[in-house]
């Protein structure tokens, strides 16, 4: 019987009335609107914006007033309203026009930088499907005298048709999609001289034509460009230097090799003109910072910690700032390393996940953080560790709602080497003498971390919605996810889904050891990589999982993109056993539970070929499966479709699991 049904229309503006017997203390349960849109459940916004003209002040707001606050005393004065952004025409800059680039002078005069009329030639835009830390395609030099830009030749890339139902008879839209093992993009880098109008191309001849070029970094004097060049197999990387005037190759500063994969994600951070900070996880087992001296051609480790770190900034006085996971993999803390004496200082004393911003002179920083039961705190502090003052503490936004407690803990990984972190929510009015159904929410893929020691442990509020209505909800990070070092992350190489499932089953085994878990009512839900994991778990453990909802699932890695897919799985030619082992097509016959697959019809990340082929395999094997397409959605279903989707997911568990 469906007890939770809320129509998509009603969910857009609904406040659910709960009977006294269901909610005896009179506090409000979450509505579907709360669960999806998070209204009323976000801690109050409080900003610290550093004053560039007076480094001893920061700006914040009080109602409609903009205040300048003295850092140490806390005294405030009313400040002028924030200036509007400077009109683009007052400063020379680049703009994209379709697939080409124009340079606009201060007086508004336009100059053509590129003029391709071939739609397969794309300039100034992100390349390599945003892998390797790439998020854009325009790179002005520090003095704005030159502009580096990507040029992507996708003429040999295959086309996948997407169906546009909004036209009178329907239209097929061609998506250039470089599929695993097939031909890929050809990337080059142009450099435009904004004074002479001349353009040169960097002389990148490493590896093959389908190499990757990433993390473009200008030298402080704007005369050199550094790039990390990666072979298509993603096992070798060269850090090269190029002359920005001529485009000529100058030298290779260092190389990386890994039999599994090398994944450069960060640019260089210069200290003066002759030293820079380089980031890699390929030398000492963890993502650490290294100092490279150009005159000496030497590389030394700056952050000698067995934890992943991330560069934040520097202060011009020998201080380097970075986030580190050394306190705990589920916490992020700010540290300062003094290059002059080698001393390291932790600057964030409170537990939790910290996001910090340095003042312009590097003497102060703002610290915005939360932890499991602390909604949000903002503090200002000095970078020598001698001064710290809390300036804002948020109230609990879930006060007045009937929230269930959230538990943060660990379960050993299947290989016994790691503690995998989980969050667990037990149902409202939990009674250990009763048995409850379980929903395992899973993602499990690279570059993800679902569980952190921040407010409510990175809760997705739909999980609380389900817990309030009688489900145990369990979420755990497994091997292959981020922030735990290279071995942990690279354990999935050539066998995506295998060790992830092993770890998830260890977590579920621990959970099912409790008498209050109903072993006959276990469900699983996930999207994208999580959709792949959902179906993988259901067909590999059909006697455990009764119900599953998979969204936008990868079904076979041969249909996924080159950049991501070949990093983790290689190709069918080099890894036939891995592709055969992880493909879900031959496993469709093993499906026993109730499975709902949802997917956007115009998904340009996990193309429709995946889920439709799985449906066809189910038909061929006489296996029943449920399917719901979202005709105008891409990979993520948004807007009204999102409300509809989460109601459908909820209904499916209510119908078949509760």
C-alpha positions in Angstrom: 0.0 0.0 0.0 1.3 3.4 -0.9 1.4 5.6 2.2 3.5 8.5 1.1 2.1 9.5 -2.2 2.3 13.2 -2.9 1.4 14.4 -6.5 4.0 16.3 -8.4 1.7 19.3 -8.5 0.9 19.3 -4.8 4.6 18.8 -3.9 5.5 22.2 -5.4 3.7 24.0 -2.6 2.6 21.4 0.0 2.9 21.4 3.7 1.9 18.0 4.9 -0.5 17.8 7.9 0.6 14.8 10.1 -1.9 13.3 12.4 -1.3 13.4 16.2 -0.8 9.6 16.3 1.8 9.8 13.6 3.6 12.8 15.0 2.7 13.0 18.7 5.1 15.8 19.6 3.5 18.1 16.9 6.8 18.8 15.1 6.7 19.0 11.3 7.9 16.2 9.1 9.7 16.9 5.8 7.6 17.4 2.7 8.8 16.4 -0.7 9.4 20.1 -1.4 11.7 20.2 1.6 13.4 17.0 0.6 14.2 18.2 -2.9 14.5 22.0 -2.8 15.9 22.4 0.8 13.7 25.4 1.4 13.9 26.7 5.0 16.7 24.2 5.7 19.8 26.1 4.6 21.7 27.8 7.5 21.6 31.6 7.3 24.0 33.1 4.8 26.8 35.1 6.2 29.7 36.3 4.0 33.2 37.6 4.7 34.5 39.6 1.8 38.0 40.9 2.3 38.7 44.7 1.8 41.5 44.9 -0.7 42.2 48.6 0.2 42.4 48.0 3.9 43.5 44.4 4.8 42.5 44.9 8.4 38.8 45.1 7.5 36.3 42.8 5.9 32.9 43.5 4.5 29.6 41.8 5.5 25.9 42.7 5.4 23.3 43.5 8.0 19.9 43.6 6.4 20.2 46.1 3.5 23.4 47.7 4.9 26.9 46.8 3.8 29.3 47.0 6.8 33.0 47.3 7.1 34.2 45.3 10.1 37.5 45.8 12.0 39.0 42.3 12.2 40.3 42.4 15.7 37.9 44.8 17.5 34.7 43.9 15.7 33.8 47.6 15.4 31.6 48.3 12.3 31.0 51.2 10.1 28.6 51.5 7.2 30.4 51.1 3.9 29.5 52.2 0.5 27.4 49.8 -1.6 29.4 47.3 -3.6 30.4 48.7 -7.0 28.9 47.3 -10.0 31.2 45.0 -12.0 33.4 47.0 -14.4 31.9 47.0 -17.9 33.7 44.5 -20.1 34.5 47.2 -22.7 36.7 49.1 -20.3 39.3 46.3 -20.3 40.6 44.3 -23.3 39.2 40.7 -23.1 38.2 37.7 -25.1 34.7 36.5 -25.9 33.3 33.4 -27.5 31.2 33.7 -30.7 29.9 30.3 -31.5 32.9 28.1 -31.9 35.3 31.0 -32.5 37.0 33.7 -30.4 37.1 37.5 -30.7 39.4 39.9 -28.9 37.6 43.1 -27.7 39.7 46.3 -27.1 39.0 48.9 -24.5 37.2 51.0 -27.0 34.9 48.2 -28.1 36.8 47.4 -31.3 36.7 43.7 -32.1 39.5 41.6 -33.6 39.0 38.1 -34.9 41.2 35.6 -33.1 39.9 32.5 -34.9 37.7 32.1 -37.9 36.8 28.5 -38.5 33.6 27.9 -40.4 33.8 24.1 -39.7 31.5 23.1 -36.9 33.9 20.3 -35.9 36.6 22.9 -35.0 35.8 24.4 -31.6 38.0 27.2 -30.1 38.2 28.6 -26.6 35.9 26.1 -24.9 36.5 23.3 -22.5 38.0 20.1 -23.9 38.3 16.5 -23.0 34.8 16.5 -21.5 36.0 18.5 -18.5 38.3 15.8 -17.2 41.9 16.5 -15.8 40.7 19.6 -14.0 39.7 21.3 -17.2 36.8 23.8 -16.9 37.3 26.4 -19.6 39.2 27.1 -22.8 40.6 30.7 -22.5 43.8 31.6 -20.6 44.9 35.2 -20.6 48.5 35.9 -19.6 49.1 37.8 -16.3 49.8 41.0 -18.1 46.9 40.5 -20.6 49.4 40.8 -23.5 48.6 37.3 -24.8 45.7 34.8 -24.8 46.2 31.1 -24.8 43.2 29.0 -25.9 42.2 25.4 -26.7 41.4 24.3 -30.2 39.4 21.1 -30.4 39.2 19.1 -33.7 36.4 16.7 -33.3 36.0 15.8 -37.0 36.8 12.1 -36.4 34.7 11.7 -33.3 31.6 9.5 -33.7 28.0 10.9 -33.4 25.3 9.7 -31.1 21.7 10.9 -32.0 19.6 12.6 -29.3 15.9 12.9 -29.8 14.4 16.4 -29.6 10.6 15.9 -29.2 9.8 19.7 -29.2 9.8 20.0 -33.0 6.7 19.2 -35.1 7.9 15.8 -36.3 10.8 15.2 -33.8 14.4 15.9 -34.6 17.6 14.0 -34.2 20.4 16.2 -32.7 23.9 15.0 -33.4 26.0 14.7 -30.2 29.8 14.4 -30.8 30.6 11.6 -28.3 34.1 10.1 -28.2 33.3 6.5 -27.1 35.7 4.1 -25.4 38.1 2.6 -27.8 37.0 4.7 -30.8 38.5 7.8 -32.3 38.8 10.9 -30.0 39.3 14.6 -30.1 42.6 16.2 -31.3 43.6 19.0 -29.0 46.0 21.9 -29.7 46.8 25.2 -28.0 46.9 28.5 -29.8 48.5 31.7 -28.4 47.2 35.1 -29.6 49.4 38.2 -29.3 46.9 41.0 -28.4 49.3 43.7 -29.6 50.5 42.3 -33.0 47.4 40.2 -33.7 49.6 37.2 -34.5 48.7 33.7 -33.4 51.2 30.8 -32.9 50.5 27.2 -31.9 52.3 25.4 -29.1 54.7 22.8 -30.5 53.2 19.8 -28.6 54.5 16.6 -30.2 54.5 14.2 -27.2 52.8 10.8 -27.6 50.0 10.4 -30.2 47.6 12.7 -31.9 44.9 12.0 -29.3 47.0 13.1 -26.3 45.5 15.4 -23.6 46.8 18.9 -22.8 45.8 20.2 -19.4 46.6 22.6 -16.5 47.9 25.4 -18.7 49.9 27.8 -16.5 51.5 31.1 -17.5 54.9 32.1 -16.0 54.6 35.3 -14.0 56.4 37.3 -16.7 53.9 36.1 -19.4 56.7 34.8 -21.6 56.3 31.0 -21.0 53.5 28.5 -20.9 53.6 25.3 -18.9 51.4 22.4 -19.8 50.9 18.8 -18.6 50.7 16.5 -21.6 49.2 13.1 -21.1 49.1 10.2 -23.4 45.7 8.8 -24.4 46.3 5.6 -22.3 46.7 8.0 -19.3 49.8 6.2 -18.0 52.4 8.8 -18.9 52.6 12.6 -18.4 55.2 15.2 -19.4 55.3 18.6 -17.7 56.5 20.8 -20.5 57.6 24.4 -20.9 56.9 26.4 -24.2 58.0 29.8 -25.5 54.8 31.9 -25.5 56.1 34.2 -28.3 57.1 31.5 -30.8 55.2 28.5 -29.5 58.4 26.5 -29.5 58.9 23.6 -27.1 61.6 24.6 -24.6 62.0 21.6 -22.2 60.4 18.8 -20.2 60.8 19.6 -16.5 59.5 16.3 -15.2 57.6 13.1 -16.1 55.2 10.8 -14.4 54.4 7.1 -15.1 51.9 4.8 -13.5 50.9 1.3 -14.7 47.3 2.0 -13.7 46.8 5.7 -14.5 48.2 9.2 -14.0 45.6 11.9 -13.5 46.9 15.5 -13.4 44.2 17.8 -12.1 45.9 21.0 -10.8 47.9 23.8 -12.5 51.2 25.1 -11.2 51.3 27.8 -8.5 54.4 30.1 -8.9 56.5 31.4 -6.0 58.3 34.3 -7.6 59.6 33.7 -11.1 61.8 30.6 -10.6 59.9 28.3 -8.3 56.4 26.7 -8.4 54.3 24.3 -6.5 53.3 21.1 -8.3 50.6 18.6 -7.2 50.6 14.9 -7.7 49.6 11.6 -6.0 52.0 9.6 -8.1 55.2 9.9 -6.0 54.5 9.2 -2.4 51.1 7.5 -2.4 49.0 10.6 -1.5 48.1 13.8 -3.3 50.8 16.1 -1.9 52.5 19.4 -2.8 56.0 19.5 -4.2 58.4 22.5 -4.7 60.1 22.7 -8.1 63.1 24.9 -8.5 63.6 25.9 -12.2 67.3 26.9 -12.0 68.2 23.7 -10.2 65.7 21.4 -11.9 65.0 19.9 -8.5 61.7 18.7 -6.9 61.2 18.4 -3.2 58.2 17.3 -1.2 56.5 20.2 0.8 53.7 18.3 2.5 55.2 15.0 3.8 51.9 13.7 5.2 50.1 10.4 4.5 46.9 12.3 3.5 45.6 14.0 0.4 46.1 17.8 0.4 45.1 20.7 -1.8 46.8 24.1 -2.4 45.0 27.1 -1.1 47.3 30.1 -1.4 50.5 31.9 -0.2 51.2 35.1 1.7 54.4 36.4 0.2 56.3 35.9 3.4 57.3 32.3 2.8 53.9 30.9 3.9 52.1 28.3 1.8 48.5 27.4 2.8 46.8 24.1 2.0 43.9 21.9 3.0 44.7 18.5 4.4 42.8 15.3 5.3 45.5 14.3 7.8 43.2 14.9 10.8 40.5 12.6 9.3 39.5 11.7 5.8 36.0 13.1 6.5 37.4 16.4 7.8 39.2 19.3 5.9 41.6 21.6 7.8 43.8 24.5 6.8 47.5 24.3 7.4 50.4 26.8 6.9 53.8 25.6 5.8 56.7 28.1 6.4 59.2 27.6 3.6 61.9 29.4 5.5 62.1 27.2 8.6 59.9 24.2 7.5 57.4 24.6 10.3 53.8 23.5 9.8 50.9 25.0 11.7 47.3 23.8 11.8 45.1 26.9 11.6 41.6 25.4 12.1 41.2 24.0 15.6 37.6 22.9 15.5 36.5 19.6 14.1 34.6 19.6 10.8 34.9 20.6 7.2 36.5 24.0 6.7 36.4 26.4 3.7 38.8 29.3 4.1 39.7 32.4 2.2 43.0 34.4 2.7 43.0 38.2 3.1 44.8 40.1 0.3 48.0 40.5 2.5 47.9 36.9 3.7 47.8 37.9 7.4 44.2 36.8 8.1 41.7 34.3 6.8 38.0 33.7 7.1 37.0 30.2 8.2 33.5 28.9 7.2 32.9 25.5 8.7 30.4 23.0 10.1 30.4 19.5 11.6 27.9 16.8 12.2 25.9 18.7 14.8 27.1 22.2 14.2 25.2 23.9 11.4 27.6 26.7 10.4 30.2 28.9 12.0 32.1 31.7 10.5 35.3 33.0 12.1 38.2 35.4 11.2 41.7 34.5 12.4 45.3 35.4 11.9 47.6 33.2 9.9 50.2 33.1 12.7 47.7 31.3 14.9 47.6 34.0 17.6 44.2 35.5 17.0 40.8 34.0 16.3 37.3 35.5 16.6 33.9 33.9 15.9 31.7 36.3 14.0 28.7 34.2 13.1 27.0 31.0 14.4 23.9 29.7 12.6 20.9 28.3 14.3 19.9 24.7 13.5 17.7 25.0 10.4 16.1 21.6 11.2 14.8 22.9 14.5 11.0 22.4 14.5 11.2 19.5 12.1 11.0 16.0 13.4 14.5 15.0 12.3 15.9 11.6 13.1 19.4 11.4 14.6 22.3 10.9 12.1 25.1 8.5 13.0 28.6 8.9 11.6 30.8 5.8 11.8 33.1 3.4 10.0 33.1 -0.2 8.6 36.2 -2.0 7.5 36.7 -2.3 3.7 36.4 -5.8 2.3 40.2 -6.1 2.1 40.6 -5.1 5.7 42.9 -2.2 5.0 40.7 0.9 5.4 37.9 2.3 7.5 35.0 3.2 5.2 32.9 6.0 6.6 29.1 5.9 6.6 26.1 7.9 7.7 23.1 6.1 9.1 19.6 7.3 9.8 17.2 5.2 11.8 13.5 5.7 11.5 11.5 8.2 13.5 10.4 6.7 16.8 12.9 3.9 16.4 12.1 0.8 18.3 15.0 -1.8 18.4 12.5 -4.6 19.0 10.9 -4.0 15.6 12.3 -4.8 12.1 12.7 -2.1 9.5 13.3 -2.0 5.7 16.6 -0.6 4.5 17.4 1.8 1.7 21.1 1.8 0.6 21.9 5.0 -1.2 25.0 4.5 -3.3 27.3 6.4 -5.7 30.7 4.8 -5.1 32.6 6.2 -8.1 35.8 8.3 -8.5 35.9 12.0 -7.4 33.1 11.5 -5.0 32.8 11.7 -1.2 29.2 11.3 0.1 30.1 11.2 3.8 31.9 14.1 5.5 32.0 15.5 9.0 30.0 18.5 8.1 26.5 19.5 9.1 24.4 16.3 9.0 27.2 14.5 7.3 26.4 15.8 3.8 22.8 14.5 4.1 20.6 14.4 1.1 17.3 15.4 2.6 15.3 12.8 0.7 17.1 10.3 3.0 15.7 12.0 6.0 12.3 12.1 4.3 12.4 8.3 3.9 13.7 7.8 7.5 10.8 9.8 8.8 8.5 7.4 7.1 9.9 4.2 8.5 13.1 3.3 6.6 16.6 2.7 7.8 18.8 4.8 5.4 22.5 3.8 4.9 25.2 5.7 2.9 28.9 4.7 2.8 31.9 5.6 0.7 33.9 2.7 -0.7 37.3 2.1 -2.3 37.5 4.1 -5.5 36.2 7.3 -4.0 38.4 10.3 -3.2 40.4 11.9 -0.4 42.0 8.6 0.8 45.2 8.3 -1.2 46.2 6.8 -4.5 45.9 3.1 -3.5 42.4 3.6 -2.2 41.3 5.5 -5.3 43.0 3.3 -7.9 41.7 0.0 -6.5 39.0 0.1 -9.1 41.4 0.0 -12.1 40.3 -2.3 -14.9 37.4 -3.6 -12.8 34.9 -0.8 -12.1 32.2 -2.0 -9.7 34.0 -5.0 -8.2 35.8 -3.7 -5.1 33.1 -1.1 -4.7 30.4 -3.8 -4.4 32.6 -5.8 -2.0 32.9 -2.8 0.3 29.2 -1.9 0.0 28.3 -5.5 0.9 30.6 -5.4 3.9 28.8 -2.3 5.1 25.4 -4.0 4.5 26.7 -7.1 6.3 27.5 -5.0 9.3 24.1 -3.3 9.1 22.2 -6.6 8.8 23.9 -7.9 11.9 21.5 -5.8 13.9 18.2 -7.4 14.9 16.2 -4.3 13.9 17.1 -4.8 10.2 14.6 -6.7 8.1 16.9 -8.8 5.8 14.0 -9.6 3.5 13.4 -5.9 2.8 16.6 -4.4 1.4 16.5 -1.7 -1.3 19.1 0.2 -3.2 19.1 3.5 -5.1 21.7 5.5 -7.0 22.2 7.7 -10.1 24.9 7.7 -12.8 27.8 5.7 -11.4 25.4 5.0 -8.6 22.9 3.7 -11.1 25.6 1.3 -12.4 26.2 0.3 -8.8 22.5 -0.2 -8.1 22.0 -2.7 -11.0 25.4 -4.3 -10.3 24.4 -5.0 -6.7 21.0 -6.3 -7.7 22.2 -8.8 -10.3 25.3 -9.9 -8.3 23.4 -10.3 -5.1 19.8 -11.1 -6.2 19.0 -12.8 -2.9 19.8 -9.7 -0.9 18.2 -6.8 -2.8 14.4 -6.9 -3.2 14.0 -3.4 -4.8 16.2 -1.0 -6.7 15.9 2.3 -8.5 18.7 3.1 -10.9 19.0 6.5 -12.6 21.1 7.3 -15.7 23.1 4.0 -15.3 26.3 3.0 -17.0 25.5 -0.5 -18.3 28.7 -1.4 -20.3 31.9 0.7 -20.2 32.4 0.2 -24.0 29.6 2.8 -24.5 31.1 5.4 -22.1 33.4 8.3 -23.0 37.1 7.9 -23.8 38.6 10.2 -21.2 36.9 8.9 -18.0 36.3 5.3 -19.2 39.7 4.5 -20.6 41.4 5.9 -17.4 39.6 3.4 -15.2 38.8 0.5 -17.5 41.2 0.9 -20.4 39.7 -0.6 -23.6 38.1 -3.9 -24.7 41.3 -4.6 -26.6 43.6 -4.2 -23.6 41.2 -5.4 -20.9 38.7 -7.8 -22.4 38.3 -9.7 -19.1 37.5 -6.5 -17.2 34.8 -5.4 -19.7 33.2 -8.9 -19.7 33.2 -9.0 -15.9 31.6 -5.6 -15.4 29.1 -5.5 -18.2 25.5 -5.7 -17.0 24.1 -7.0 -20.3 24.9 -10.7 -19.7 23.7 -10.3 -16.1 20.2 -9.2 -16.9 19.1 -12.8 -16.7 20.1 -12.8 -13.0 17.8 -10.0 -11.9 15.2 -11.2 -9.4 14.0 -8.1 -7.5 11.9 -5.2 -8.6 14.0 -2.7 -10.6 13.0 0.7 -11.9 15.4 2.5 -14.3 14.9 6.2 -15.0 16.8 8.2 -17.6 16.8 11.5 -19.4 16.2 10.9 -23.1 18.7 13.6 -24.1 21.3 12.4 -21.6 24.7 13.6 -23.1 26.8 12.0 -20.4 25.5 8.4 -20.1 23.9 8.1 -23.5 20.6 6.3 -24.0 22.3 3.3 -25.6 23.2 2.0 -22.1 19.7 1.6 -20.5 17.9 0.7 -23.7 20.3 -2.2 -24.3 19.7 -3.4 -20.7 16.0 -3.3 -21.3 16.4 -5.3 -24.5 18.5 -7.9 -22.6 15.7 -8.2 -20.0 13.2 -8.7 -22.8 15.3 -11.4 -24.4 15.7 -13.2 -21.1 12.0 -12.9 -20.1 12.9 -10.7 -17.1 10.4 -8.1 -16.0 11.8 -4.6 -15.4 10.3 -1.1 -15.0 11.4 1.9 -17.1 10.6 5.6 -17.0 12.2 8.1 -19.5 12.3 11.8 -18.9 11.8 13.1 -22.5 13.4 16.5 -22.1 16.0 15.8 -19.4 19.7 15.4 -19.8 21.8 13.5 -17.4 20.3 15.1 -14.3 16.6 15.6 -14.1 15.9 19.1 -12.9 13.0 21.6 -12.2 9.5 20.1 -12.1 11.0 16.9 -13.4 13.0 16.5 -10.3 10.0 16.7 -8.0 8.3 14.1 -10.3 11.4 11.9 -10.2 11.8 11.8 -6.5 8.1 11.1 -6.0 8.4 8.2 -8.4 11.5 6.9 -6.6 9.6 7.2 -3.3 6.5 5.5 -4.6 8.5 2.6 -5.9 10.0 1.8 -2.5 6.6 2.3 -0.9 4.9 -0.1 -3.3 7.5 -2.9 -3.3 9.7 -2.6 -0.2 7.7 -1.3 2.8 
